[in-house]
Amino acid sequence: MNPPRPARRSLPWLLAALSMIGPFSIDAVFPAFPLIGARFAVDDTALQQLISVYLLTYAAMSLFHGAISDAVGRKPVIVAGMLVYALASAGAAMSTSFGMLLACRGLQGVCAGAGLVVGRAVVRDTLEGAAAQRLMSRVMMIFGVAPAIAPMVGAQLLGMRSFGLGGWHGIFWLLLGFTALLALALQLLLEESHPPAQRTRFAPRTLLAGYAAFGRDRPFWPLLVSSSVNFAGLFLFIASAPRIVRELLGLPAQGFPWLFVPVVAGLVGGAWLSGRLAGKRGVIFTVSLGYALMLLACALHLLMALLFPAARLPWSMLPLALQGVGVQLAFPTLTLLLLDRFPHQRGGASSVQAFASLLLNAGVAGVLSPLLSRTMLPLALGASVLTVVGVLSWRRYLDMTRTPREPPPRDTELQAQIAEPR
């Protein structure tokens, strides 16, 4: 089903704006950590929970966003999620205690997933095969600028005194304005991609039956692990940005671009390359190339950590660009392969993927980052282990889908490429 022409032109931008909420919710807050800590008299460990609480509630609710959208349609879920997120941002800006701020961050997480989870299902509802991969790559290329813009915007807002945007409160007021305007744009421009005839009833038994069906599909598991771990190695560095920038590199709040610009350059470059390869090279080639680049980046991380234990600019940050290219090469195709295991439950499949990925990233931010970010070498080792897990899971998926006993994936154009790797 294709949307009308005006919606089609705006669809990549709407979906990209939805996907930018996650990076802005996380990265824009990093420069404000010292001010928030001073305001509420909390230490670095407590401040890290501003990320972990957001990710945990994001992960928990992501199990339901897709299933709800399978039942009532994509558009109502996305628009309602953005409106509630805007209210949560207002609450965060007006927080009078750290507990209130954490609660509002949790509510932001509950709502933010509506855009990311359901947005992926919209892509697959609308297009197939190489066209879907190209659209996903375009969305991710636009999205790729968010991790670099967010901390720079956050740092600039800390010094503002006009329009009531000064200090850490301004970050949440900005998130309020962004999501309120986005909700209006979605209401006006987004076409419903999941018609009533294709909807499933939302009920606990139906939901559990759907998730049980995912669990019985053996190739779904290694594909889920591979797509979830795909970003985790890079996210370990992103979640550790406050300590890397301030302590290991010894830079002020304005120094965050030294870490995020290489990340963004890699993400944007990888998304562009993924779109160029769509329809020209097989999915096995694209994902395997992505993981090969990620492994090379991890090797360079280890080498730089051994050569420059104290973290030296720009060399210690350069492997992040290569890692970003690899992530974006693999991720769009992995996502589409996962959704196509269950063509009639793409919202639910997207929910499970988001849940697994976000639960892992919450552990990365709340556990691995505090433990490993004291020097660059433990960070490099942690990222390497996560990447290797992704590679092994991808190889396992390929072995299972090449076995005659396993049914082939359930889509047409995209999945047919698996049988003929190039």
C-alpha positions as CSV (number, residue, x, y, z in Angstrom):
1,M,0.0,0.0,0.0
2,N,1.5,3.3,-1.1
3,P,0.5,6.6,0.6
4,P,-0.6,9.6,-1.4
5,R,2.1,11.6,-3.2
6,P,2.4,14.5,-0.6
7,A,2.8,12.1,2.3
8,R,5.4,10.1,0.4
9,R,7.6,13.1,-0.1
10,S,7.4,14.0,3.5
11,L,7.6,10.4,4.9
12,P,11.5,10.2,5.2
13,W,11.6,13.5,7.0
14,L,8.8,12.6,9.4
15,L,10.4,9.2,10.2
16,A,13.8,10.8,10.6
17,A,12.4,13.4,13.0
18,L,10.8,10.6,15.0
19,S,14.1,8.7,15.1
20,M,16.0,11.8,16.3
21,I,14.0,11.9,19.5
22,G,16.0,9.1,21.0
23,P,19.5,10.7,20.5
24,F,18.3,14.1,21.5
25,S,16.7,12.6,24.7
26,I,20.1,11.0,25.6
27,D,22.9,13.1,24.1
28,A,21.5,16.6,24.7
29,V,21.5,16.0,28.5
30,F,25.1,15.0,28.7
31,P,26.6,18.5,28.9
32,A,24.1,19.4,31.6
33,F,25.2,16.6,34.0
34,P,27.4,18.9,36.2
35,L,24.7,21.5,36.6
36,I,22.0,18.9,37.3
37,G,24.3,17.2,39.8
38,A,25.0,20.5,41.6
39,R,21.3,21.5,41.6
40,F,20.1,18.2,43.2
41,A,23.4,17.3,45.1
42,V,23.8,13.9,43.3
43,D,26.9,12.1,42.1
44,D,27.9,10.8,38.7
45,T,26.4,7.3,39.4
46,A,23.0,8.9,40.1
47,L,23.3,11.1,37.0
48,Q,23.9,8.1,34.8
49,Q,20.4,6.9,35.9
50,L,19.0,9.7,33.8
51,I,20.0,7.6,30.8
52,S,19.3,4.1,32.3
53,V,15.8,5.0,33.6
54,Y,14.9,6.5,30.2
55,L,16.1,3.4,28.3
56,L,14.5,0.9,30.7
57,T,11.0,2.4,30.4
58,Y,11.6,2.9,26.7
59,A,12.4,-0.9,26.4
60,A,9.5,-2.0,28.5
61,M,6.8,0.0,26.7
62,S,8.3,-0.8,23.3
63,L,6.9,-4.3,23.7
64,F,3.4,-2.8,23.4
65,H,3.8,0.1,20.9
66,G,4.0,-2.2,17.9
67,A,1.2,-4.5,19.0
68,I,-1.1,-1.6,19.7
69,S,-0.3,-0.1,16.3
70,D,-1.1,-3.5,14.7
71,A,-4.6,-3.2,16.4
72,V,-5.5,0.5,16.1
73,G,-3.3,1.8,13.3
74,R,0.2,3.4,13.1
75,K,-0.8,7.1,13.1
76,P,-2.8,7.3,16.4
77,V,0.0,5.6,18.4
78,I,2.7,7.8,17.0
79,V,0.8,11.1,17.4
80,A,-0.4,10.3,21.0
81,G,3.2,9.2,22.0
82,M,4.6,12.5,20.8
83,L,2.0,14.6,22.7
84,V,2.6,12.7,26.0
85,Y,6.4,13.0,25.5
86,A,5.9,16.8,25.2
87,L,4.1,16.8,28.5
88,A,6.8,14.7,30.2
89,S,9.4,17.2,28.9
90,A,7.5,20.1,30.5
91,G,7.5,18.1,33.8
92,A,11.3,17.5,33.5
93,A,11.9,21.2,32.9
94,M,10.0,22.2,36.0
95,S,11.3,19.4,38.3
96,T,11.9,20.4,41.9
97,S,13.7,17.2,42.9
98,F,15.9,14.6,41.4
99,G,13.2,12.0,41.9
100,M,10.7,14.1,40.0
101,L,13.3,14.5,37.2
102,L,13.8,10.7,37.0
103,A,10.1,10.1,36.9
104,C,9.7,12.5,34.0
105,R,12.6,10.8,32.2
106,G,10.8,7.5,32.7
107,L,7.7,8.9,31.2
108,Q,9.7,10.3,28.2
109,G,11.0,6.8,27.7
110,V,7.5,5.3,27.8
111,C,6.4,7.6,24.9
112,A,9.6,8.0,22.8
113,G,9.5,4.4,21.5
114,A,6.2,5.1,19.7
115,G,8.0,6.9,17.0
116,L,11.0,4.6,16.5
117,V,9.1,1.2,16.8
118,V,6.0,2.1,14.8
119,G,8.0,4.2,12.3
120,R,10.0,1.1,11.3
121,A,6.7,-0.8,10.7
122,V,5.5,2.2,8.6
123,V,8.6,1.8,6.3
124,R,7.8,-1.9,5.8
125,D,4.1,-1.3,5.3
126,T,4.8,1.2,2.6
127,L,7.6,-0.3,0.5
128,E,9.2,-3.7,-0.2
129,G,12.7,-5.0,-1.0
130,A,15.4,-2.7,-2.2
131,A,13.0,0.3,-2.0
132,A,12.4,-0.3,1.7
133,Q,16.1,-0.6,2.3
134,R,16.7,2.7,0.5
135,L,14.0,4.5,2.5
136,M,15.4,3.0,5.8
137,S,18.9,4.2,4.8
138,R,17.6,7.7,3.9
139,V,15.9,7.9,7.3
140,M,19.0,6.7,9.1
141,M,21.2,9.1,7.2
142,I,19.0,12.1,8.3
143,F,18.9,10.6,11.8
144,G,22.7,10.3,11.8
145,V,23.2,14.0,12.4
146,A,21.3,13.9,15.7
147,P,24.0,12.5,17.9
148,A,26.4,15.3,16.9
149,I,23.8,18.1,17.0
150,A,22.3,17.1,20.4
151,P,25.3,17.6,22.7
152,M,26.3,20.8,20.9
153,V,22.7,22.2,21.3
154,G,22.7,21.1,24.9
155,A,26.0,22.8,25.6
156,Q,24.8,26.0,23.9
157,L,21.6,26.1,25.9
158,L,23.6,25.9,29.1
159,G,24.9,29.4,28.5
160,M,21.7,31.0,27.2
161,R,19.7,33.5,29.2
162,S,17.1,34.7,26.7
163,F,13.6,33.3,26.2
164,G,13.8,31.4,29.5
165,L,15.9,28.7,27.8
166,G,19.0,29.1,30.0
167,G,20.6,26.2,32.0
168,W,19.6,22.6,31.9
169,H,15.9,23.4,32.0
170,G,16.2,24.8,28.5
171,I,17.1,21.3,27.1
172,F,13.7,20.0,28.2
173,W,11.8,23.0,27.0
174,L,13.4,22.5,23.6
175,L,12.4,18.8,23.6
176,L,8.8,20.0,24.4
177,G,8.7,22.4,21.5
178,F,10.2,19.8,19.1
179,T,7.8,17.0,19.9
180,A,4.8,19.3,20.0
181,L,5.5,20.6,16.5
182,L,6.3,17.1,15.3
183,A,2.9,15.9,16.6
184,L,1.2,18.6,14.6
185,A,3.2,17.7,11.4
186,L,2.4,14.0,11.8
187,Q,-1.3,14.8,12.2
188,L,-1.3,16.8,9.0
189,L,1.1,14.9,6.8
190,L,1.4,11.2,7.9
191,E,-0.9,8.8,6.0
192,E,-2.1,5.7,7.8
193,S,-0.1,2.7,6.4
194,H,-2.0,-0.1,8.2
195,P,-5.6,-0.2,7.0
196,P,-8.4,-1.7,9.2
197,A,-8.6,-4.8,7.1
198,Q,-5.1,-5.8,8.1
199,R,-5.3,-5.0,11.8
200,T,-5.2,-7.6,14.6
201,R,-7.1,-7.5,17.9
202,F,-5.1,-6.2,20.8
203,A,-5.6,-8.5,23.8
204,P,-3.2,-10.1,26.3
205,R,-3.8,-13.6,24.9
206,T,-3.3,-12.4,21.3
207,L,-0.2,-10.5,22.3
208,L,1.3,-13.4,24.2
209,A,0.5,-15.8,21.3
210,G,2.3,-13.4,18.9
211,Y,5.4,-13.3,21.1
212,A,5.2,-17.1,21.5
213,A,5.2,-17.4,17.7
214,F,8.3,-15.2,17.5
215,G,10.0,-17.5,20.0
216,R,9.2,-20.7,18.0
217,D,10.8,-19.2,14.9
218,R,14.4,-20.4,15.4
219,P,16.1,-18.0,12.9
220,F,14.4,-15.1,14.6
221,W,16.6,-15.5,17.7
222,P,20.1,-15.1,16.1
223,L,18.7,-12.3,13.9
224,L,17.3,-10.6,16.9
225,V,20.6,-10.8,18.8
226,S,22.6,-9.6,15.8
227,S,20.3,-6.6,15.1
228,S,20.3,-5.7,18.9
229,V,24.0,-5.9,19.4
230,N,24.7,-4.1,16.2
231,F,24.7,-0.7,17.8
232,A,25.7,-1.6,21.3
233,G,29.5,-1.4,20.7
234,L,29.2,2.1,19.4
235,F,26.7,3.1,22.0
236,L,29.2,2.1,24.7
237,F,31.3,5.1,23.6
238,I,28.3,7.3,23.3
239,A,27.0,6.5,26.8
240,S,30.5,7.1,28.1
241,A,30.8,10.5,26.4
242,P,30.7,12.6,29.6
243,R,33.6,10.8,31.2
244,I,35.5,10.4,27.9
245,V,35.2,14.1,27.0
246,R,35.7,15.6,30.5
247,E,38.1,13.2,32.2
248,L,40.0,11.2,29.6
249,L,40.3,14.0,27.0
250,G,40.2,16.9,29.6
251,L,37.8,19.0,27.5
252,P,35.0,21.4,28.6
253,A,31.3,21.0,27.7
254,Q,32.0,22.5,24.3
255,G,34.4,19.5,23.5
256,F,31.7,17.0,22.9
257,P,31.9,17.4,19.1
258,W,35.4,15.8,19.2
259,L,33.6,12.5,20.0
260,F,30.3,12.9,18.2
261,V,31.4,14.4,14.9
262,P,33.3,11.2,14.0
263,V,30.3,9.1,15.1
264,V,28.0,11.2,12.9
265,A,30.3,11.2,9.9
266,G,30.4,7.4,10.1
267,L,26.6,7.0,10.6
268,V,25.7,9.3,7.7
269,G,28.4,7.8,5.4
270,G,27.2,4.2,6.2
271,A,23.6,5.1,5.7
272,W,24.4,6.7,2.3
273,L,26.5,3.6,1.3
274,S,23.7,1.2,2.4
275,G,21.2,3.1,0.2
276,R,23.7,2.9,-2.8
277,L,24.1,-0.9,-2.3
278,A,20.3,-1.5,-2.1
279,G,19.3,-3.6,-5.1
280,K,22.9,-3.9,-6.4
281,R,24.4,-6.3,-3.9
282,G,22.8,-9.0,-1.8
283,V,21.8,-8.6,1.8
284,I,24.5,-11.1,2.9
285,F,27.2,-8.9,1.3
286,T,25.9,-5.7,2.8
287,V,25.5,-7.0,6.4
288,S,28.8,-8.9,6.3
289,L,30.7,-5.9,5.0
290,G,29.2,-3.8,7.8
291,Y,30.4,-6.3,10.4
292,A,33.8,-6.5,8.8
293,L,34.2,-2.7,9.2
294,M,33.0,-2.9,12.8
295,L,35.6,-5.6,13.6
296,L,38.3,-3.4,11.9
297,A,37.2,-0.4,14.0
298,C,37.4,-2.5,17.2
299,A,40.9,-3.6,16.3
300,L,41.8,0.1,15.7
301,H,40.2,1.0,19.1
302,L,42.4,-1.6,20.8
303,L,45.5,-0.4,19.0
304,M,44.8,3.3,19.8
305,A,44.2,2.4,23.4
306,L,47.5,0.6,23.7
307,L,49.4,3.4,21.9
308,F,47.7,6.3,23.7
309,P,46.5,5.1,27.1
310,A,45.6,8.7,28.1
311,A,43.4,9.2,25.1
312,R,44.8,11.6,22.5
313,L,43.1,13.8,20.0
314,P,42.2,13.1,17.3
315,W,43.6,9.6,17.0
316,S,41.6,8.0,19.8
317,M,38.3,9.1,18.3
318,L,38.9,8.3,14.6
319,P,37.9,4.6,14.8
320,L,34.4,5.7,15.8
321,A,33.8,6.9,12.3
322,L,34.6,3.5,10.8
323,Q,32.5,1.8,13.4
324,G,29.6,4.1,12.5
325,V,29.9,3.2,8.8
326,G,29.7,-0.5,9.7
327,V,26.7,0.0,12.0
328,Q,24.7,1.8,9.4
329,L,25.6,-0.7,6.6
330,A,24.2,-3.6,8.6
331,F,21.3,-2.1,10.5
332,P,18.7,-1.3,7.8
333,T,19.0,-4.7,6.3
334,L,19.0,-6.6,9.6
335,T,15.9,-4.6,10.6
336,L,14.0,-5.5,7.4
337,L,15.0,-9.1,7.6
338,L,13.7,-9.3,11.2
339,L,10.4,-7.6,10.3
340,D,9.8,-9.9,7.3
341,R,9.9,-13.0,9.4
342,F,6.3,-12.1,10.4
343,P,4.7,-10.0,7.6
344,H,1.4,-9.7,9.4
345,Q,2.9,-8.8,12.8
346,R,5.5,-6.3,11.8
347,G,4.6,-3.9,14.6
348,G,5.0,-6.7,17.2
349,A,8.3,-7.8,15.6
350,S,9.6,-4.3,15.7
351,S,8.5,-4.0,19.3
352,V,10.5,-7.1,20.3
353,Q,13.6,-5.8,18.4
354,A,13.3,-2.4,20.1
355,F,12.8,-4.1,23.5
356,A,15.9,-6.3,23.2
357,S,18.1,-3.5,21.8
358,L,17.0,-0.9,24.4
359,L,17.3,-3.4,27.3
360,L,20.8,-4.1,26.1
361,N,21.6,-0.4,25.7
362,A,20.2,0.3,29.2
363,G,22.7,-2.2,30.6
364,V,25.5,-0.7,28.5
365,A,24.7,2.8,29.9
366,G,23.9,1.8,33.5
367,V,26.4,-1.0,34.0
368,L,29.1,-1.3,31.4
369,S,29.8,2.4,30.9
370,P,30.5,3.2,34.5
371,L,32.6,0.0,34.9
372,L,34.7,0.4,31.7
373,S,35.0,4.1,31.0
374,R,37.9,4.8,33.4
375,T,40.4,4.3,30.5
376,M,40.1,3.7,26.8
377,L,41.4,0.1,26.8
378,P,38.4,-1.4,28.8
379,L,36.1,0.5,26.5
380,A,37.8,-0.9,23.4
381,L,37.6,-4.4,24.9
382,G,33.9,-4.1,25.8
383,A,33.0,-2.8,22.3
384,S,35.0,-5.7,20.7
385,V,33.2,-8.3,22.7
386,L,29.8,-6.9,21.8
387,T,30.7,-6.7,18.1
388,V,32.0,-10.3,18.1
389,V,28.7,-11.5,19.6
390,G,26.9,-9.7,16.7
391,V,29.1,-11.4,14.1
392,L,28.6,-14.8,15.6
393,S,24.8,-14.4,15.7
394,W,24.8,-13.2,12.1
395,R,26.7,-16.3,11.0
396,R,24.4,-18.5,13.0
397,Y,21.4,-16.9,11.2
398,L,22.9,-17.6,7.8
399,D,23.7,-21.2,8.7
400,M,20.1,-21.7,9.9
401,T,18.4,-20.2,6.8
402,R,20.6,-22.2,4.5
403,T,19.5,-25.5,6.2
404,P,16.8,-27.2,4.2
405,R,14.8,-28.0,7.4
406,E,14.2,-24.3,8.0
407,P,11.5,-22.5,6.0
408,P,12.7,-19.6,4.0
409,P,12.0,-16.1,5.2
410,R,8.5,-15.0,4.4
411,D,9.0,-12.0,2.2
412,T,9.5,-11.8,-1.6
413,E,12.1,-9.4,-3.1
414,L,14.3,-8.7,-0.1
415,Q,14.4,-12.3,1.2
416,A,14.9,-13.9,-2.2
417,Q,18.3,-12.3,-2.3
418,I,19.5,-14.5,0.6
419,A,19.4,-17.5,-1.6
420,E,21.9,-15.9,-4.0
421,P,24.7,-14.2,-2.0
422,R,27.0,-12.1,-4.2
